[in-house]
């Protein structure tokens, strides 16, 4: 999975690094630490925007009790019913399908 440093995400979104950290705290994005650097999966970005439907999916899963590590794992794990990984479905514009599956998992 390709990762982008927070500074690069900030540049893509034309916002400050502190705003990217705020997006992570607010559940608009997820990040992780790799070798002491905070990074965001590159697949979360769609040009100069966050992939449509990602924030809603994160919110549904967090509200359902899932931790960020579990959400990241789920987003990048193949699901036969989609088919493919949920993040690929989000990137393909099938955010409603992904959100329905997230709701079913969370409740």
BAGUKE-633474 format. One line per field, with one value per residue: x, y, z of N, C-alpha, C in turn; residue number from 1. Coordinates in steps of 0.05 Angstrom, whole numbers, plus 5000, padded with zeros to 4 digits. Atoms other than C-alpha are relative to their C-alpha. Last residue first. Layout:
N
nx	c(X ...)
ny	c(Y ...)
nz	c(Z ...)
cax	c(X ...)
cay	c(Y ...)
caz	c(Z ...)
cx	c(X ...)
cy	c(Y ...)
cz	c(Z ...)
k	c(NUM ...)
% end
This chain:
107
nx	c(5023 4998 4979 5007 5023 4990 4985 5020 5012 4981 4996 5025 4999 5021 5025 5016 4986 5003 5028 5002 4988 5018 4998 4977 4976 4998 5026 5012 5026 5019 5003 4981 5000 5025 4998 4980 5012 5019 4985 4989 4977 4976 4980 5006 5025 4992 4985 5017 5018 4985 4994 5024 5006 4981 5011 5028 5019 5003 5022 4997 4990 5010 5000 5020 5026 5003 5000 5028 5006 5028 5012 5001 4973 4980 4972 4984 4972 4986 4977 5002 5010 5029 5014 4996 5017 5028 5002 5001 5027 5017 4995 4976 5005 4996 5026 5021 4994 5007 5029 5008 4994 5020 4995 4992 5006 4984 5017)
ny	c(5003 4984 5009 5027 4999 4989 5022 5020 4990 5003 5028 5009 4994 5017 4986 5004 4985 4971 4994 4999 4975 4977 4987 4984 5014 4973 4988 5014 5009 5008 5029 5010 4985 5006 5028 5001 4987 5019 5021 4991 4983 5009 5011 5028 5001 4991 5020 5023 4993 4999 5028 5013 4989 5010 5022 4996 5017 5026 5003 4980 4975 5000 4975 4982 5006 4984 5016 5005 5003 5004 4979 4975 4991 5018 4993 5018 4999 5017 5016 4995 5023 4998 5000 5027 5018 4995 5014 5029 5006 5001 5026 5003 4993 4970 4988 5009 4986 4972 4999 5003 4975 4980 4985 4972 4980 4976 4977)
nz	c(4983 4975 4982 4993 4981 4975 4988 4991 4975 4978 4995 4987 4971 4989 4997 5024 5022 4994 5006 5029 5010 4997 4974 4995 4992 5013 5007 5023 4991 5020 5003 5020 5025 5015 5009 5022 5023 5012 5012 5025 4996 5012 4981 4995 4983 4973 4987 4995 4978 4976 4994 4990 4973 4980 4985 4992 5014 4987 4980 4979 5010 5028 5015 4988 5012 5024 5024 5008 5028 5003 5017 4986 4995 5013 4998 4983 5004 4981 5011 5029 5014 5006 4974 4988 5016 4991 4974 5007 5009 4976 4987 4982 4972 4998 4992 5019 5026 4996 5000 5028 5014 4995 4975 5005 4979 5002 5000)
cax	c(4511 4580 4587 4519 4533 4601 4569 4517 4573 4611 4551 4535 4608 4608 4645 4703 4750 4700 4698 4774 4774 4724 4772 4751 4684 4639 4612 4679 4711 4785 4819 4843 4785 4778 4851 4846 4782 4813 4873 4826 4787 4717 4663 4603 4609 4681 4654 4600 4647 4701 4650 4624 4694 4713 4650 4684 4759 4795 4810 4867 4873 4831 4867 4852 4889 4954 4947 4963 5030 5057 5132 5168 5187 5115 5061 4989 4935 4861 4821 4755 4751 4754 4823 4849 4820 4852 4920 4909 4893 4958 4995 4964 4916 4922 4893 4952 5002 4971 4974 5048 5061 5024 5072 5039 5034 5030 5000)
cay	c(4941 4960 4906 4920 4995 4984 4941 4995 5048 5008 5002 5076 5094 5060 5117 5075 5103 5080 5010 5008 5028 4972 4920 4878 4851 4882 4816 4780 4831 4842 4875 4947 4983 4928 4934 5010 5004 4953 4999 5058 5022 4995 5009 5018 5093 5085 5043 5091 5151 5119 5102 5173 5202 5156 5170 5213 5202 5261 5317 5344 5283 5230 5215 5159 5111 5146 5117 5171 5178 5201 5190 5152 5094 5087 5118 5114 5159 5158 5213 5251 5222 5288 5273 5254 5318 5357 5326 5348 5418 5420 5403 5464 5461 5459 5388 5360 5402 5378 5306 5317 5344 5286 5237 5195 5120 5066 5000)
caz	c(5279 5253 5201 5168 5169 5136 5083 5069 5067 5016 4970 4977 4962 4894 4860 4833 4887 4940 4908 4908 4981 4997 4968 4909 4888 4923 4950 4947 4995 4987 5046 5040 5074 5126 5149 5153 5193 5240 5253 5264 5318 5305 5355 5309 5313 5287 5229 5209 5216 5173 5119 5120 5114 5056 5015 4962 4960 4992 4944 4901 4857 4889 4954 5002 4956 4977 5047 5097 5133 5200 5202 5258 5213 5191 5234 5214 5185 5174 5140 5151 5221 5258 5288 5219 5188 5245 5228 5156 5182 5221 5157 5125 5066 4990 4989 4950 4991 5057 5033 5016 5086 5117 5084 5029 5032 4978 5000)
cx	c(4989 4976 4998 5021 4993 4978 5012 5015 4979 4988 5018 5002 4975 4999 4978 4973 4984 5012 4994 4972 4999 5013 4981 5000 5023 5005 5002 4974 4986 4974 4979 4999 5017 4999 4976 5002 5019 4987 4982 5016 5012 5023 5026 5021 4993 4976 5010 5015 4982 4982 5016 5004 4975 4992 5018 4990 4972 4979 5002 4977 5005 5008 4990 4997 4978 4973 4994 5001 4970 4993 4970 4987 5000 5027 5017 5028 5013 5029 5010 5021 4996 4989 4969 4985 5001 4981 4972 4998 4996 4971 4983 5002 5025 4991 5001 4973 4978 5004 4991 4969 4992 5005 4978 5006 5011 4991 5018)
cy	c(4972 4995 5013 4988 4972 5001 5008 4977 4980 5008 4995 4970 4991 5003 4983 5013 4998 5016 5030 5006 5002 5027 5024 5012 5020 4997 5026 5013 4989 4990 4993 4970 4988 5014 4993 4972 5000 5012 4980 4978 5006 5020 4990 4986 4972 5000 5008 4979 4977 5005 4999 4972 4987 5009 4989 4975 5003 4984 4972 4999 5019 5027 4996 5026 5017 4995 5017 4983 4993 5001 4994 5023 5028 5012 4979 5009 4978 5002 4982 4983 5003 4976 4999 4999 4971 4982 5003 4984 4971 4994 4997 4972 4997 5010 5030 5013 4992 5016 5029 5000 4999 5026 5022 5013 5027 5020 5025)
cz	c(5000 5019 5027 5020 5010 5022 5027 5013 5011 5026 5024 5007 5015 5030 5011 5002 4974 4977 5005 4991 4970 4990 5002 5028 5003 4969 4986 4991 4975 5012 4980 4997 4978 4973 4982 4988 4977 4976 4986 4986 4972 5005 4988 5018 5007 5019 5028 5016 5008 5024 5026 5008 5012 5028 5022 5015 5012 4985 5013 5020 5023 4988 4972 4985 5012 4987 4975 4976 4996 4970 4998 4985 5012 5004 4987 5000 5017 4994 5022 4986 4971 4985 4996 5026 5011 4985 5012 5026 4993 4993 5025 5011 5016 5028 5002 5005 4980 4974 5002 4997 4971 4985 5003 5028 4992 5021 5000)
k	c(107 106 105 104 103 102 101 100 99 98 97 96 95 94 93 92 91 90 89 88 87 86 85 84 83 82 81 80 79 78 77 76 75 74 73 72 71 70 69 68 67 66 65 64 63 62 61 60 59 58 57 56 55 54 53 52 51 50 49 48 47 46 45 44 43 42 41 40 39 38 37 36 35 34 33 32 31 30 29 28 27 26 25 24 23 22 21 20 19 18 17 16 15 14 13 12 11 10 9 8 7 6 5 4 3 2 1)
% end
